[in-house]
Amino acid sequence: MNEELFRKLKRDIRAGLDVTAAVGNRELSSYIERTILGMQNLRYLTAQEKHELVKKLFDSFRGLDILQPLVDNPAITEIMINSHEEIFVEEEGQIRRLPLAFESRSRLEDIIQTVVSGVDRVVNDSSPIVDARLRDGSRVNVVLPPVALKGPAMTIRKFPETPMTMNDLVRRGALSGEAAELLQIFVAAGYNIFISGGTGSGKTTFLNALSQFIPPQERVITIEDSAELQIVTVPNLVSLETRNANTEGRGEITIRDLIRSSLRMRPNRIVVGEVRGAECLDMLQAMNTGHAGSLSTGHSNSARDMVSRLETMVLSAADLPVGVVRQQISSAIDIFVHLSRLRDRSRRVVEICEVAGLQEGEVVLNPLYEFRETGEREGKIEGSLAACGNPLLHAGKLKLAGIYQYPLMSFTAGPGMKEAVC
């Protein structure tokens, strides 16, 4: 069926309903089905084609219109709407343009307003950028004109219905079984872990997998811009989400506000979905005030680069000496895990580093594991996450947790605390 005929059919159904908004989903679906079955000019369609047409029409009224089948497709991980006429998707690591378009710019704007209003957010000309989420937890970012030059733009980052486990990531080759075992021990023993990586490297997925190692008897507070973490193994869980200012510029609740509030909620651990700015200072202070085992993520090109970015974020929040900032970082964070998206589009853990401490005013990292590429076959990178041969320098939390056997025990410490290399 061509698009012109579909639009006419949609107009006829809307006119026949008269008050679509007052009709329930079941009644709307039944009405569309009766209309399709009663149209003589559609008798040539098979039963399956009529079923698909009914669903497409229903989605155009109540779902996300042409986006609904893309949202429902588990193979699609990202949907990128650059304008009402330009839609791309990422599927199995490959990005391609779809031969789809909204019937008008106003229709895309209607869909955007439906999405953001569903999570009590506002987006308009005066506030043209907003983060939101769909009912299934998918992350949504919206940018409107005049910021978006080609028209309303929306990006939907999808997540699997069932969060990936660490075993799933090992099977996919994202990290080795030994490294996964060590990370499990770190989480159980209360090491503060920071996950870094570029856009689309899998930081949230990895954070979800790590969180499944948190002992179920602990109380966990999650703090996010848009709630997307899926922590399913901890019963005593509180999920907090930021709020934008209203149309009068009031009522904003930031990640900084939520971190400060969480400290009065008796958490064992605090999980900050992502730090981007001044809230980094509050996160480090929380890690330094007895909330062992806290987790967070951030954007960077390497573990070393993440240290520099954390310094910059803290300095944006307070006028502190750089030495004090570095002391905060070295005492708050125990382990850095860096993820990367390689040239074959695969997502891998490429670094696991221990924060060794401070030396001559600099934060010193002790590399524990590093991804080593061994070749390439049929466009796929071959390699593995291998131990660097450096011992774990700070095993105090393991001993307090009663853990005396762990990977890397066979390595012995050398003299001094110079930054180790793989």
Secondary structure, DSSP 8 states (H G I E B T S, - for coil): --HHHHHHHHHHHHHHHS-GGGS-HHHHHHHHHHHHHH-GGGTTS-HHHHHHHHHHHHHHHHS-GGGHHHHH-TTEEEEEEEETTEEEEEETTEEEE-S---S-HHHHHHHHHHHHHTTT---SSSS-EEEEE-TT--EEEEE-TTTSTTS-EEEEE---SS---HHHHHHTTSS-HHHHHHHHHHHHHT--EEEEE-TTSSHHHHHHHHHTTS-TTS-EEEEESS------S-SSEEEEE-B---TTS---B-HHHHHHHHTTS--SEEEES---STHHHHHHHHHTTT-TT-EEEEE-SSHHHHHHHHHHHHHHH----HHHHHHHHHHH--EEEEEEE-TTS-EEEEEEEEEEEEETTEEEEEEEEEEEEEEEETTEEEEEEEE-S---S--HHHHHTT----TTTT----SS------
